[in-house]
Amino acid sequence: MQQYISLDDKYLSAEGIITAMVELAQGRGIPLHKLLRGTGIFEQDLYDLSQRFSLSQLLALICQFKTLMKSNDSGFLLGHQFVNDVSPTMQSVRLSPTLGAALKQLQQIRATLAPLFFTRGHIFQNDFYLYLQPSLGMDESLNNYCLEIYSAAFMSLLKRVSNHYPHCYYDFTCKRPRHIQEYEQHLGLRVRFEQPYTRWHFDKQLLKCVNPESSPLRWQQCIAQSELHKNVSQSFVKAVCQRIYRDKNNSLANSAEYFAMSPATFKRKLKQHGVSYSQLQDEQNKLKALHLLGVRQQGNEQVAMRLAFYDIPNFRRAFKRWTGITPSQLKI
């Protein structure tokens, strides 16, 4: 049976986002001991590249960073700093020959480089769509803050790899924040809030943009150095979501059996990650319905059948429960 990453599994290196947080905090005059307090991370751990940290430690550090930085732009600044990381893992993304290759490499090592969210990409007609989902349960404030970090990092990567200002659209489920100017400064004006999904999308031609920073030799060297990260298992929540998304008839009992657990153990493991099976099931169905209805322009009957709803009124009621609107009110 394949093993999946759990909250307390120690596999993350200090390189990457942990180092970026330390650098930014120290640049603001925040003592290191204050930043690390309560995280289970010690100063000597940061100098030992063999030392590994867990997702729960990473989240604790992000919470400390957010509290101590006391500024509305700290998440965005951290995202930009993160992309400047010189580790082979990040360089294997930044030195990719094209944006498409960079995103493919990022997907291969996501569990190590960007473990808090996972993505599902779609190409339809002239656009590339990337839907984001959390790898574990987070409260709304922390979830939104982490999305600021990842969105800024993504925008910074797009600028570097495509060599011009990319026209990317950012959709968020949260309400319009008070610090909207920070979103517009770091992500541009194509930002929408109170959407039924978290999604980034841009013209698919950007995927073919040649990276001006790319060096075939250095890229292959970094790929070789980061190759072992491809063997890191995916998160447990991602694995469950993928199974639900692929098979419309998944029940909790079927999924528990697939993961070689009793239903009770399966529910406990999900609860440890801050989520429930019904919550994940609703989210996967919602994302599939939104993409089929809004992007692919399929009709209610087609989408209902794809989601195993054999009664259109039941599908409409479920869709409104997921999104707050009816399928006919959907505007994407």
Protein Blocks (a to p, Z undefined) as FASTA:
>chain_A
ZZdddfklcfbdfehjlmmmmmmmmmnopafklmmgonlpafklmmmmkbccdfklmmmm
mmmmmmmnopaklmmmmmmmmmmpcbfklmmmmmpmbfklmmmmmmmmmmmmmmmbccdd
ddehjbccdddddfbdcdfklmmmmmmmmmmmmmmmmmmmnopacddddddfbdcdfklm
mmmmmnojabcehiabdcddddfklmmpccfkbcfklmmmmmmmmmmmmmpccdfklmmm
mmmmmpmkbcfklmmmmnopafklmmmmmmmnopafklmmmmmmmmmmmmmmmmnopafk
lmmmmnopabfklmmmmmmmmnopafklpcZZ
